[in-house]
Amino acid sequence: MAFFNFNKKNNNATANALLAANLKKGKTPEQCKCIDFFLMESGEGKKKKGCLGKAAWTIDDYCAHVQGIVNSLGLKQRAIAKIGLDESQISEIPPILLASFNRGSDLYYKTDENHTRYVTNKYSVTWIFFSATQIYTYTYQFDTTSDNSSESTRDFFYTDVTCIRTEHEVEEAIYEVTGGCGCLKLFKKKEATYVHHNRHWDTLQITVPNDSYSFCCRTTDTLEQSIQAAKAMIREKKQA
C-alpha cells in the first residue's frame, strides 16, 4: 500500500469515493468509518459534509475511536500475562507507558485543518516493566483500517543494557494553503501559497551488545522523568 496523504485540498472527491468503495470491500463497519475518515474532508471540532453528502469524522472523533480500541484491549494486564510474572515482581520502579501513531511507508495519513495534529492508521502501545534483574517490554500495534495487528515481548538484563535514549526526528511537510474553491477546487483559482508544518516523530531506543530496539512514543515531561528514573536504576544495578 502506498503512503496516502488525504489532506491535500485538491483531491478529487469522485476519485476518493471510488477508492474508498474499493478499500472497504470486506471490511468491518468500524474499519469502513476509518477509511472514510482518511478519504473525506472533515473540520476540527465540527463535522462537515463532503461532496457526496456524507459526514466525516473529525480528528477528535478518530482519536476517540483509537482510544476506545486501546481501552477495550486491556493491554497492561495482557502485557503482564505475556511476560508471565506477577505484577509485584516487575515493580522495582513504576512501569513506563509509550503510545503513539506510527510512522511508516504504508500508512494513511491525515492532519487537522491547521496542520498542527496528525494521525495515521497504525497505532502502537508499549509497556515497559522493571524487575530486580531485568527490563521487560510488551508492544501491541494495530491498524484501524484492517484486522492487522502484532504483539511482541522482549526482556533485557540490566547488565546487558549499554544505552537507553529517546530520539526526535523532524520530517518536512509543506502544505498548500490557498487554491480554488468548490468541491473539486476547480473554480476561481488563486495563486497557491505554501507553508511548513513539519511532522515530529519520537522513539525510545534500548541498546544491548550487537543490537538495538526502538519503540514509538510521544515524548512528554512525564516520560522524560520516567526514563531518567530508569537510567538511574540501570546504573545502580550495573554497579551492584
C-alpha positions in Angstrom: 0.0 0.0 0.0 1.4 3.4 -0.9 1.7 6.3 1.5 -1.6 8.2 1.2 -1.8 11.9 2.4 -5.5 12.6 2.2 -5.2 16.2 3.5 -4.5 17.8 0.1 -7.2 20.3 -0.7 -7.3 19.5 -4.4 -8.2 15.8 -4.0 -10.9 14.7 -6.5 -13.9 13.8 -4.4 -15.3 11.3 -7.0 -11.9 9.5 -7.3 -11.8 9.4 -3.5 -15.2 7.9 -3.3 -14.3 5.2 -5.8 -11.1 4.4 -3.9 -12.9 4.2 -0.7 -15.5 1.8 -2.1 -12.7 -0.5 -3.3 -10.8 -0.3 0.0 -13.9 -1.0 2.1 -14.7 -4.3 0.4 -14.9 -7.0 3.2 -14.1 -4.5 6.0 -16.0 -4.2 9.2 -18.2 -1.1 9.8 -15.7 0.5 12.1 -12.9 -0.1 9.6 -15.0 1.5 6.9 -15.5 4.6 9.1 -11.8 4.9 9.5 -11.3 4.6 5.7 -13.9 7.3 5.2 -12.1 9.5 7.7 -8.9 9.4 5.7 -10.6 9.9 2.4 -13.1 12.6 3.2 -12.7 16.2 4.3 -13.5 16.9 8.0 -13.3 20.0 10.1 -11.7 20.2 13.6 -14.4 20.2 16.2 -17.3 20.3 13.7 -18.3 17.6 11.2 -18.6 18.7 7.6 -20.3 17.0 4.8 -18.3 16.2 1.7 -19.3 16.3 -1.9 -21.2 13.1 -1.5 -23.2 14.4 1.4 -21.7 12.0 4.0 -20.5 13.3 7.3 -16.8 12.6 8.0 -15.2 12.1 11.4 -13.0 14.9 12.8 -9.6 14.1 14.2 -11.1 14.3 17.7 -13.6 11.6 16.6 -10.9 9.4 15.2 -8.6 9.8 18.2 -11.6 8.9 20.5 -12.1 5.7 18.4 -8.5 4.8 18.6 -8.5 5.3 22.4 -11.6 3.1 22.6 -9.8 0.3 20.9 -6.9 0.7 23.3 -9.2 0.7 26.3 -11.0 -2.4 25.1 -7.8 -4.4 24.8 -6.7 -4.2 28.4 -3.1 -4.0 27.3 -1.4 -3.6 30.7 -2.9 -6.9 32.0 -2.3 -8.5 28.7 1.4 -7.5 28.9 1.8 -8.9 32.4 0.2 -12.2 31.3 2.5 -12.4 28.3 5.6 -11.7 30.5 4.5 -14.5 32.8 5.4 -12.8 36.1 3.3 -11.4 39.0 2.9 -7.6 38.9 4.7 -7.4 42.3 7.8 -9.0 40.6 8.0 -6.2 38.0 7.5 -3.1 40.1 11.0 -2.0 41.0 10.1 1.4 39.6 6.7 2.4 38.1 6.2 0.9 34.6 6.6 3.2 31.6 3.7 3.6 29.1 4.5 4.6 25.5 1.7 5.3 23.0 1.9 6.8 19.5 0.6 6.8 16.0 3.2 5.1 13.9 5.3 6.3 11.0 5.9 4.0 8.0 5.8 3.6 4.2 2.3 2.0 4.0 0.3 4.4 6.1 -2.7 6.5 5.6 -2.0 10.0 7.0 -4.2 13.0 7.9 -3.8 16.3 9.7 -6.3 18.8 11.1 -7.2 22.0 9.2 -4.3 23.9 10.8 -1.8 21.0 10.3 -0.9 21.1 14.0 -2.0 17.5 14.7 -1.5 14.4 12.6 -2.7 10.8 12.7 -2.2 7.6 10.8 -4.0 4.3 10.5 -1.4 2.5 12.7 -1.1 2.9 16.5 1.2 1.2 19.0 1.3 0.8 22.7 4.3 -0.3 24.6 4.5 -1.2 28.4 8.0 -1.4 30.0 8.3 -3.1 33.4 11.3 -3.3 35.7 12.1 -6.3 37.9 15.0 -6.8 40.3 17.2 -8.1 37.5 15.6 -7.4 34.1 13.6 -4.9 31.9 10.6 -6.4 30.2 8.8 -4.8 27.2 5.5 -5.6 25.6 4.4 -3.9 22.4 1.0 -4.1 20.6 0.4 -2.5 17.3 -2.9 -2.4 15.4 -4.3 -1.0 12.1 -7.6 0.9 12.3 -8.4 0.1 8.7 -7.8 -3.7 8.8 -7.5 -6.7 11.1 -3.7 -6.5 11.0 -2.1 -6.4 14.4 1.1 -7.6 16.1 2.4 -8.1 19.6 5.9 -8.8 20.9 7.7 -9.1 24.2 11.4 -8.7 25.0 13.5 -8.8 28.1 16.9 -7.3 28.9 19.2 -7.9 31.8 20.3 -4.7 33.3 24.0 -5.7 32.9 23.5 -6.0 29.1 21.9 -2.6 28.5 24.5 -0.2 27.2 22.2 2.7 26.4 18.6 3.9 26.8 17.7 7.1 25.0 15.0 9.0 23.1 15.3 10.2 19.5 13.4 13.0 17.9 13.1 13.4 14.1 11.6 16.2 12.1 10.0 15.3 8.7 9.4 18.2 6.4 5.8 18.7 5.4 4.7 21.5 3.0 1.0 22.3 2.6 -0.9 24.4 0.1 -3.0 27.0 2.0 -4.8 28.7 -0.9 -6.3 27.5 -4.1 -9.5 27.0 -6.0 -12.9 26.8 -4.4 -15.9 24.4 -4.8 -16.0 20.7 -4.3 -13.4 19.9 -6.9 -11.3 23.1 -6.3 -11.6 24.0 -10.0 -13.1 27.4 -9.9 -11.8 30.9 -9.0 -8.3 29.6 -8.7 -5.9 31.8 -6.8 -2.1 31.7 -6.8 -1.1 29.0 -4.4 1.0 29.7 -1.3 2.7 27.1 0.8 3.6 26.7 4.5 5.8 24.4 6.5 4.0 22.4 9.2 6.6 19.7 9.8 5.8 16.3 11.4 7.7 15.2 14.5 8.4 11.6 15.4 9.8 10.2 18.7 11.3 6.9 19.5 12.7 5.3 22.7 15.7 3.1 22.0 17.2 0.4 24.2 20.7 -0.7 23.1 22.4 -4.0 24.0 25.6 -5.6 22.6 25.2 -6.1 18.8 21.5 -4.9 18.8 19.1 -2.0 19.3 15.4 -1.9 19.8 13.1 1.0 19.0 9.7 1.8 20.4 7.3 4.5 19.1 6.4 7.2 21.6 5.3 10.8 22.1 7.9 12.5 24.3 6.5 14.3 27.3 8.0 15.7 30.5 6.5 12.8 32.4 8.1 10.3 30.0 11.4 12.0 30.3 11.3 11.8 34.1 10.4 8.1 33.9 13.3 7.5 31.5 15.7 9.3 33.9 14.5 7.1 36.7 15.1 4.0 34.5 18.6 5.2 33.7 19.4 5.8 37.3 18.3 2.3 38.3 20.3 0.7 35.4 23.4 2.5 36.6 22.7 1.3 40.2 22.2 -2.3 39.0 25.4 -2.3 37.0 27.4 -1.1 40.0 25.8 -3.6 42.4 
